[in-house]
């Protein structure tokens, strides 16, 4: 509940600082004043308060200043935009480490993550974009449509691809990389099931041994 109030308070507090025609140059840092643990304990969970705008916050004793998100009415593409100024944005699963057992949390999802194919979406600490994708490991990057990442630290792009090997990479359509550090970089219907093997492109190529690289010499 406190986190929700923090975000709402920050948006409301600084939204008036940027006009309807605000440009990036006019974005002014806004501040929120967050109760310290001692203050929260002594006063029974006090509210977050605004800390002003500009280069320096105006928080009283017992509160910690943090930068608030800034609302820009005409930002990216001329659309309403929320800006986090001069900070990093970190999303975590709560497991204590990137490679902790996945719990389905800590993912950054851009879009609606529709899942008509009922793919498993149980991974953690991943970046997800696109439609009808699935993910079950950690440290994965999934983009495109109908793709599946099951290998930890894997990346998959394109359509109907699968990255099953640890740190594997897949792009194109209907391609598979099942071996550790294997990759399929394009084409359709290709597979790299053996560790450290690569298919560069083309159609219906399959690696058969470790460290094998298949060039895309055939025509479609």
C-alpha positions as CSV (number, residue, x, y, z in Angstrom):
1,X,0.0,0.0,0.0
2,X,2.9,2.3,0.8
3,X,4.4,1.7,-2.6
4,X,1.2,2.6,-4.4
5,X,0.8,5.8,-2.4
6,X,4.4,6.6,-3.3
7,X,3.8,6.4,-7.0
8,X,0.5,8.2,-6.9
9,X,1.9,11.0,-4.7
10,X,4.9,11.4,-7.0
11,X,2.9,11.7,-10.1
12,X,0.4,14.1,-8.6
13,X,3.1,16.2,-7.0
14,X,5.2,16.9,-10.0
15,X,2.6,16.8,-12.8
16,X,1.9,20.5,-12.5
17,X,5.6,21.3,-12.9
18,X,5.5,20.4,-16.6
19,X,3.1,22.2,-19.0
20,X,1.0,20.7,-21.7
21,X,3.7,21.5,-24.3
22,X,6.5,20.2,-22.1
23,X,9.7,19.2,-24.0
24,X,12.5,17.1,-22.7
25,X,14.6,20.1,-21.9
26,X,11.8,21.4,-19.6
27,X,11.6,18.2,-17.5
28,X,12.4,19.1,-13.9
29,X,13.2,16.5,-11.3
30,X,10.5,16.0,-8.8
31,X,11.0,14.6,-5.3
32,X,9.1,12.4,-2.9
33,X,9.8,12.3,0.8
34,X,9.7,8.7,2.1
35,X,9.5,8.0,5.9
36,X,12.6,6.4,7.3
37,X,12.0,3.0,9.0
38,X,12.3,4.7,12.4
39,X,9.7,7.4,11.5
40,X,7.4,4.8,10.0
41,X,7.6,2.7,13.2
42,X,7.1,5.6,15.6
43,X,4.2,7.2,13.8
44,X,2.4,4.3,12.4
45,X,3.1,4.2,8.6
46,X,2.9,8.0,7.8
47,X,2.1,9.1,4.3
48,X,4.6,9.9,1.6
49,X,4.8,13.7,1.0
50,X,6.0,15.7,-1.9
51,X,9.5,17.1,-1.7
52,X,9.3,19.9,-4.3
53,X,10.9,20.1,-7.7
54,X,14.4,21.2,-8.8
55,X,17.9,20.0,-8.0
56,X,17.5,19.8,-4.3
57,X,14.6,18.2,-2.3
58,X,12.8,19.9,0.6
59,X,12.3,16.9,3.0
60,X,12.1,17.3,6.7
61,X,14.0,15.3,9.3
62,X,12.8,11.7,9.5
63,X,12.2,11.5,5.7
64,X,14.4,10.3,2.9
65,X,14.3,12.1,-0.5
66,X,13.9,10.0,-3.6
67,X,13.4,11.2,-7.2
68,X,9.7,10.9,-8.3
69,X,8.5,10.1,-11.8
70,X,7.7,13.2,-13.8
71,X,4.6,13.5,-16.0
72,X,5.2,15.0,-19.4
73,X,1.9,15.8,-21.3
74,X,3.6,15.8,-24.7
75,X,6.6,13.4,-24.5
76,X,7.6,10.5,-26.6
77,X,5.8,10.7,-30.0
78,X,3.9,13.7,-28.6
79,X,2.1,11.4,-26.2
80,X,1.7,11.6,-22.4
81,X,4.9,10.2,-20.9
82,X,6.2,9.4,-17.4
83,X,9.9,10.2,-17.0
84,X,12.2,8.8,-14.3
85,X,15.0,11.4,-14.2
86,X,18.6,10.6,-13.3
87,X,17.9,7.2,-11.8
88,X,18.0,3.5,-12.7
89,X,14.8,1.5,-12.8
90,X,15.2,-2.0,-11.3
91,X,12.6,-4.7,-11.2
92,X,13.3,-7.9,-9.2
93,X,11.6,-11.1,-8.4
94,X,12.2,-11.0,-4.7
95,X,14.1,-14.2,-4.8
96,X,17.4,-12.6,-3.8
97,X,19.3,-13.2,-7.0
98,X,18.8,-13.1,-10.7
99,X,19.3,-16.9,-10.9
100,X,17.1,-17.7,-7.9
101,X,14.3,-20.2,-8.6
102,X,11.8,-18.6,-10.9
103,X,8.5,-17.5,-9.3
104,X,6.9,-15.8,-12.2
105,X,7.7,-12.4,-10.9
106,X,10.4,-9.7,-11.6
107,X,9.6,-9.6,-15.4
108,X,9.3,-6.4,-17.4
109,X,6.5,-6.9,-19.9
110,X,5.9,-4.4,-22.7
111,X,2.5,-4.9,-24.2
112,X,-0.4,-7.1,-23.1
113,X,1.4,-10.5,-23.1
114,X,-1.7,-12.2,-24.6
115,X,-1.3,-16.0,-24.4
116,X,-3.9,-17.7,-26.6
117,X,-1.6,-20.8,-27.0
118,X,-1.4,-21.2,-23.2
119,X,2.4,-21.1,-23.1
120,X,4.1,-21.4,-19.8
121,X,4.9,-17.9,-18.4
122,X,6.5,-18.8,-15.2
123,X,10.0,-17.3,-15.5
124,X,11.5,-14.5,-13.6
125,X,13.8,-11.4,-14.2
126,X,13.1,-11.4,-17.9
127,X,12.3,-8.8,-20.6
128,X,9.2,-9.7,-22.5
129,X,7.8,-8.1,-25.7
130,X,5.2,-9.3,-28.2
131,X,2.3,-11.7,-28.5
132,X,1.6,-15.3,-27.6
133,X,5.1,-15.9,-26.1
134,X,6.2,-18.0,-23.2
135,X,9.1,-18.0,-20.8
136,X,10.2,-20.2,-17.9
137,X,13.8,-19.4,-17.0
138,X,15.6,-16.4,-15.8
139,X,17.6,-13.6,-17.5
140,X,15.7,-14.2,-20.8
141,X,14.9,-11.9,-23.6
142,X,11.7,-12.8,-25.5
143,X,10.3,-10.7,-28.4
144,X,8.1,-11.4,-31.4
145,X,5.2,-13.9,-31.5
146,X,4.6,-17.5,-30.6
147,X,8.1,-17.9,-29.2
148,X,9.2,-19.9,-26.2
149,X,12.3,-19.4,-24.0
150,X,13.1,-22.2,-21.6
151,X,16.9,-21.9,-21.4
152,X,18.2,-19.5,-18.7
153,X,19.9,-16.4,-20.2
154,X,18.4,-17.3,-23.6
155,X,17.2,-14.8,-26.2
156,X,14.5,-15.5,-28.8
157,X,13.1,-13.3,-31.6
158,X,10.9,-13.7,-34.6
159,X,8.0,-16.1,-34.9
160,X,7.4,-19.7,-33.6
161,X,10.9,-20.1,-32.4
162,X,12.3,-21.9,-29.3
163,X,15.4,-21.2,-27.3
164,X,15.9,-24.1,-25.0
165,X,19.6,-24.1,-24.4
166,X,21.3,-22.1,-21.7
167,X,22.5,-18.8,-23.2
168,X,21.1,-19.8,-26.6
169,X,20.0,-17.4,-29.3
170,X,17.2,-17.8,-31.9
171,X,15.7,-15.6,-34.6
172,X,13.8,-16.2,-37.8
173,X,10.8,-18.5,-38.0
174,X,10.1,-22.0,-36.7
175,X,13.8,-22.4,-35.6
176,X,15.1,-24.2,-32.5
177,X,18.3,-23.8,-30.4
178,X,18.4,-26.6,-27.9
179,X,22.1,-26.9,-27.1
180,X,23.9,-24.7,-24.5
181,X,25.3,-21.6,-26.2
182,X,23.8,-22.7,-29.5
183,X,22.3,-20.3,-32.0
184,X,20.1,-20.1,-35.1
185,X,20.3,-16.6,-36.6
186,X,17.6,-16.7,-39.3
187,X,15.8,-18.7,-41.9
188,X,13.1,-21.2,-41.3
189,X,12.9,-24.7,-39.9
190,X,16.5,-24.8,-38.7
191,X,17.8,-26.4,-35.5
192,X,20.9,-26.3,-33.4
193,X,20.4,-29.0,-30.8
194,X,24.1,-29.5,-30.0
195,X,26.2,-27.3,-27.7
196,X,28.1,-24.4,-29.3
197,X,26.7,-25.1,-32.7
198,X,25.3,-22.5,-35.1
199,X,23.0,-22.3,-38.1
200,X,23.3,-19.0,-39.9
201,X,20.1,-19.2,-42.0
202,X,18.5,-20.9,-44.9
203,X,15.9,-23.7,-44.5
204,X,15.8,-27.1,-42.8
205,X,19.4,-27.2,-41.6
206,X,20.3,-29.1,-38.5
207,X,23.6,-29.2,-36.7
208,X,25.0,-32.7,-35.8
209,X,28.0,-32.0,-33.6
210,X,29.4,-29.5,-31.1
211,X,31.0,-26.4,-32.5
212,X,29.5,-27.0,-36.0
213,X,28.6,-24.0,-38.0
214,X,26.3,-24.3,-41.0
215,X,26.4,-21.4,-43.5
216,X,23.3,-20.4,-45.4
217,X,24.4,-21.5,-48.9
218,X,21.1,-22.9,-50.1
219,X,18.4,-20.9,-51.8
220,X,14.7,-20.7,-50.7
